[in-house]
Amino acid sequence: MIETVKLNEAQKKSRRNRNIALGLLLAGLVVLFYVITLVKIGGLGN
C-alpha cells in the first residue's frame, strides 16, 4: 500500500510558488529561443 505525504499549508504555498517560478522561467526560455530563431531566419541581425 502506498502512503501519501500530507503537506501543510506553508509547504503547499512554497511548492506552488516554486512551480510558478519554474513555469515563468520555462516560458521565458521559449520566448528567448523564438526571438533568436526569428533573428537568425529573418535576417534581422544583419
Helices and strands as residue ranges (DSSP letters): H 9-42
